[in-house]
Amino acid sequence: MTNDHNPDDKKRKLPSDGVERKALRLAETTDVSVGQAREMILEHGKDNPRVEQEAKNFKAEG
């Protein structure tokens, strides 16, 4: 059996249910994708009020 695991791959932590729920809500209220919302939350923090503003700015720029 071969090991296809690449040691250079960064392991990503699975988001908690709270992060996933927040990402879904953020995506629905700002029209960014769930993936984009999740990345913003992981970057800025789930409870950071700046996350929603970042999402609105991101969509406005795009």
Secondary structure as GFF3:
##gff-version 3
##sequence-region A 1 62
A	DSSP	alpha_helix	17	30	.	.	.	ID=ss1
A	DSSP	alpha_helix	34	44	.	.	.	ID=ss2
A	DSSP	alpha_helix	50	61	.	.	.	ID=ss3
###
